[in-house]
Amino acid sequence: MACANDFWVHHPNAQKILLRVQMAMKTRNKINAPSMLIIAPPGGGKSALIDKMKMDNQTSENKMIFVTMHQSPNGYSLRDLILSEMGLGVGRRARQGDNITPEMQYKIRTENIRGIVIDEVHDALTLTEVQQRINLSLLKNLSGSTYGLSVFVFGIPDAAKVLRRDPQLERRYPVVSLSGWDNGPEFRSFVATYIHHLPLKKPTNFKDQMLFLKIMEKGGGLMDNVVKVIQASAMASILDGSEHINHRHLDNIEEIMANFNYALSISDPEAADEAGAA
């Protein structure tokens, strides 16, 4: 069903982060390029924001590359993943530790690569101490004068623990939280805009404030959950012929979501608060 397709809807929290990213990438002649750590709980909208950055990157003059620290099936390190994404390959020479800095600098300069996004940085906590030190050193070098890349690191709140292990990195990477929703005007605007883009034949009653409250409560304020609640309700409304989201759908959302094989993420606000305060 078309209602299950994901799409981007602007909202202030993400827009502020996107603007900071754009400003950082326009900055020149800094000893250390502006960087940041963006944290969100599972289901907090991190993946959607990265997808939006990838879309914007296609038409942007200032280019970015994207890597993830998930364990690679090929056993690639973070350095290998970056080289591969740059199109430099992970050949024997790179693996043997030869100096590939000139090639990276040439690639960065000729393709106007201004930033790098590293997702799932919290996976570094599962690595050995030696591997962690290597990755932390790489994070410093990427944003330093040698390469001059703005590094945007994404992870769950525990990701802040990775950077705290190096005082220099902790200073270079301000923590920005992709916070959850409360039932305010911004949330209601987001929900109304999202529903408006769905292929429903009848209008949802946006004057009904309890409808917004139920969507927020059922989703626990998490972006991914809220979207799933809306999508599942919309699909159910098409199947039952009502063609608009109403209280009957929200009151039975657990059963409806199970029918569509949707599962909700569990929020841990205390972890997010602890990381953001560090």
C-alpha positions in Angstrom: 0.0 0.0 0.0 1.1 3.5 -0.8 0.4 4.5 2.8 3.4 2.4 3.9 5.9 4.3 1.8 8.2 6.5 3.9 8.7 10.2 2.9 10.2 13.2 4.5 8.2 15.8 6.3 10.0 18.9 7.6 10.0 19.5 11.3 11.9 22.1 13.4 14.1 19.8 15.4 15.6 18.1 12.3 15.6 21.4 10.4 17.9 23.0 13.0 20.3 20.1 12.6 20.3 20.3 8.9 21.0 24.0 9.0 24.0 23.4 11.4 25.3 20.8 9.0 25.0 23.2 6.0 26.8 26.0 7.9 29.6 23.6 9.0 30.2 22.5 5.5 30.5 26.1 4.2 33.2 26.9 6.8 36.7 27.2 5.5 40.3 27.6 6.9 39.7 26.1 10.3 42.3 24.2 12.2 39.6 21.7 13.1 36.5 21.6 10.8 33.2 22.0 12.7 31.7 18.6 13.7 29.0 17.2 15.9 27.5 14.1 17.4 23.8 13.7 16.8 22.1 11.3 19.2 18.6 9.8 19.2 17.1 6.7 20.8 16.2 3.8 18.6 13.2 4.9 16.5 14.0 8.6 17.2 14.3 9.6 13.5 18.0 9.2 13.0 17.8 7.1 9.9 15.2 9.3 8.3 17.4 12.4 8.9 20.4 10.6 7.3 18.2 9.6 4.3 17.2 13.3 4.0 20.9 14.3 4.0 21.6 11.7 1.3 18.8 13.2 -0.8 20.1 16.7 -0.3 23.7 15.6 -1.1 22.7 14.6 -4.7 22.1 18.2 -5.6 24.5 20.0 -3.2 27.7 21.7 -4.3 29.4 20.7 -1.1 29.5 16.9 -1.1 29.4 14.4 1.7 30.2 10.7 2.0 28.2 8.3 4.2 29.5 5.2 6.1 28.2 3.1 9.0 30.1 1.4 11.8 28.0 -1.7 11.7 30.2 -4.7 11.6 31.2 -5.2 7.9 30.7 -8.7 6.5 34.0 -8.2 4.8 35.7 -7.4 8.1 36.4 -3.8 6.9 37.6 -1.2 9.5 36.2 2.3 9.6 39.2 3.4 7.6 38.5 0.7 5.0 34.8 1.8 4.8 35.8 5.4 4.2 38.3 4.5 1.5 35.7 2.3 -0.2 33.1 5.0 -0.1 35.6 7.4 -1.6 36.1 5.0 -4.5 39.8 4.4 -3.5 39.2 0.7 -2.9 40.6 -1.4 -0.1 43.5 -2.9 -1.8 46.6 -4.6 -0.5 48.5 -1.3 -0.4 46.0 0.4 1.8 45.7 -2.7 4.1 49.5 -2.8 4.5 49.4 0.7 5.9 51.0 2.6 3.0 50.5 6.4 2.9 47.3 7.1 1.1 46.9 10.6 2.4 47.8 12.3 -0.9 45.1 10.2 -2.7 42.5 11.1 -0.1 43.4 14.8 -0.3 43.2 14.7 -4.1 39.8 13.0 -4.0 38.5 15.5 -1.3 39.7 18.5 -3.3 38.6 17.5 -6.8 35.2 16.2 -5.7 34.6 19.0 -3.2 33.9 16.6 -0.4 33.2 18.8 2.6 31.8 16.4 5.1 31.4 12.8 6.2 28.5 11.1 8.0 29.3 8.2 10.3 26.3 6.3 11.5 25.9 3.8 14.4 29.1 5.1 16.1 27.9 3.4 19.3 29.0 0.1 17.7 32.5 1.2 18.5 31.8 0.2 22.1 31.8 -3.5 20.9 35.3 -3.3 19.5 38.6 -4.0 21.2 40.5 -1.3 23.0 43.0 -1.2 20.2 40.3 -0.8 17.5 38.6 1.9 19.5 41.8 3.9 19.8 42.4 3.6 16.1 38.9 4.8 15.3 39.1 7.7 17.7 42.4 8.8 16.2 40.8 8.6 12.7 37.9 10.8 13.9 40.5 13.5 15.0 42.4 13.3 11.7 39.4 13.5 9.5 38.3 16.9 11.0 41.9 18.1 11.4 44.0 20.2 9.0 45.1 17.2 6.9 41.7 16.5 5.5 39.5 19.3 6.8 36.2 17.3 6.8 33.3 18.2 8.9 32.4 14.9 10.6 28.8 14.3 11.6 28.5 11.3 13.9 25.2 9.6 14.6 24.3 7.1 17.3 22.1 6.2 20.2 22.7 8.2 23.5 25.4 5.7 24.5 27.5 7.0 21.6 28.5 10.0 23.7 30.5 7.5 25.8 32.7 6.8 22.8 33.8 10.4 22.4 34.2 10.9 26.1 37.2 8.6 26.0 39.2 11.3 24.3 39.2 14.8 25.8 40.0 16.4 22.4 37.1 14.6 20.7 34.7 15.5 23.5 35.6 19.2 22.9 35.3 19.0 19.1 32.0 17.2 19.0 29.1 19.0 20.6 26.2 16.7 21.4 22.9 17.5 19.6 19.9 15.5 20.6 17.2 14.6 18.1 14.6 14.8 20.8 11.2 13.1 20.9 7.8 14.8 20.5 5.4 16.2 23.0 1.8 17.1 22.1 2.5 20.7 21.1 1.9 22.8 17.9 5.0 21.4 16.2 3.8 17.8 16.7 0.3 18.6 15.5 1.6 20.4 12.4 3.9 17.4 11.6 1.0 14.9 12.0 -1.4 16.9 10.0 1.1 17.4 7.2 2.0 13.7 7.1 -1.6 12.6 7.0 -2.3 15.2 4.3 0.2 13.5 2.0 -1.4 10.1 2.4 -3.8 8.8 -0.4 -6.9 8.9 1.8 -10.2 9.9 0.1 -11.7 11.6 3.2 -10.3 14.3 5.5 -9.1 13.4 9.0 -10.7 15.7 11.6 -7.7 17.8 12.7 -9.9 19.9 15.0 -10.1 16.8 17.3 -7.3 17.4 19.7 -7.8 14.0 21.3 -6.8 12.4 18.0 -3.4 14.1 18.2 -3.0 13.1 21.8 -3.7 9.5 21.1 -1.2 9.4 18.2 1.4 10.9 20.4 0.7 8.6 23.4 0.5 5.5 21.3 3.8 6.3 19.7 5.5 7.3 22.9 6.7 10.5 21.3 9.2 8.7 19.1 9.4 9.7 15.4 9.4 6.1 14.0 6.6 5.0 16.3 4.4 8.0 15.4 4.9 7.4 11.7 4.1 3.7 12.1 0.9 4.6 14.0 -0.2 7.0 11.3 0.7 4.6 8.5 -1.0 1.6 10.1 -4.2 3.6 10.9 -4.3 4.9 7.3 -4.0 1.4 5.8 -6.7 0.1 8.1 -9.0 3.0 7.1 -8.6 2.1 3.5 -9.3 -1.6 4.2 -12.4 -0.8 6.2 -13.6 1.8 3.8 -13.7 4.7 6.2 -10.8 6.4 4.3 -9.8 8.6 7.2 -8.0 8.1 10.5 -10.4 8.0 13.5 -10.5 7.0 17.1 -11.5 3.4 16.3 -8.2 2.9 14.6 -6.1 4.4 17.3 -8.0 2.6 20.1 -7.1 -0.7 18.4 -3.7 0.3 17.1 -1.8 -2.6 18.7 -3.9 -5.2 16.9 -3.8 -3.2 13.6 -0.1 -2.8 13.8 0.4 -6.5 14.4 -1.7 -7.3 11.3 0.8 -5.2 9.3 3.8 -6.6 11.0 4.7 -3.3 12.6 6.5 -3.1 16.0 7.0 -0.1 18.2 10.4 1.0 19.6 10.7 1.5 23.3 11.9 5.0 24.4 14.6 5.5 27.1 14.5 9.2 27.8 16.8 8.9 30.8 19.7 7.7 28.6 19.1 10.6 26.2 19.1 13.1 29.0 22.3 11.7 30.5 24.1 11.8 27.2 22.9 15.3 26.2 24.0 16.7 29.6 27.5 15.4 29.3 
